[in-house]
């Protein structure tokens, strides 16, 4: 399995392979109040895998890593990316 790196400062997960970068981008929104809890929302808005690397389940690896991290952070998860929606 390939290593997925979280670039927090760029709001993305990156998987480097064969000189290419595969990406999962996200946006964080402000906190919203719901009774006693406050939750930050995360929107996974884009996946990208270069043509040369498609068909290797690299986007899936990125999404699995991104969703696991978001759940650990207790974010409310949304996906405007149609590929990520398949995992929700």
N, C-alpha and C positions, 0 to 999 in steps of 0.2 A: 504494500500500500504506500501511496505517496504521502509526503508531509504537507499538511495544510498549515500555513502561517497566518496568524491574525494580525493585521496591521491596524491596530486600534486608531491611530492618529489619522488614518485614511478611510476609516469606516469600511473595511473590506477584508475578506479572506482571500488568500492567494495560494495557489498550488503551482509551483514551477516544475516544468518538465521539458527536457530536450531543447532548452533555450527559449521556451515560450512560457507565458503566464496565463493561467486560467483564473477567473475572478468571480467572486460573489460580493456584490456591493450592497450596503444597507444604509438606511437613514434612521437616526434616533429622533424622536419628538419629545417635547416637554412633558413633564409629569402631569397626570390628570388625577384629580381626587375622586375616589369612590369610597364613600363613608370613611372608615378609619385608615384605609390603605392608600398609598399613592403608587402608581405604576407608570413606568416609562414604556413607551411603545417603540418597537423596532419594526421597520418595513424593509424586508429583503426585496430590493427593487431591480436587480440585474444580475444575471449570470452570463459569463462569456467564456467560451472555450474556442481557441483557434481551430480553424478548419482542419489543420494537420493532426490534431489530437482528438477529434470528435469520435464518439463511439467507444470510448474507453471508460465510461462512467466517472469521468473526472468531475463533472458538474455535480453529480450525486455525492461524491466525497466532500465537495465544498459545502453543499447544502446540509448534509448530516452534521458536519463540524459546526457550521453556523447556527443551526437550530439547537444543538446541544449547548453551545455557549449561551445563547439567548435564554434558554430554559434555566441554566445555572444562575443567570442574572435576574431571573424572575420578571423578564420583560413580557409585555403583551405583544404577541407575535402576529404580524400581518405580512402579506406578500403581494406586492403589485407585479412581481415577476411571475409569469404563468408557469414557468418550470418549478419554482419553489412552491407554488400553490398545490402541486401534486403531492407534496409531502406533509401538508397540513390536514 
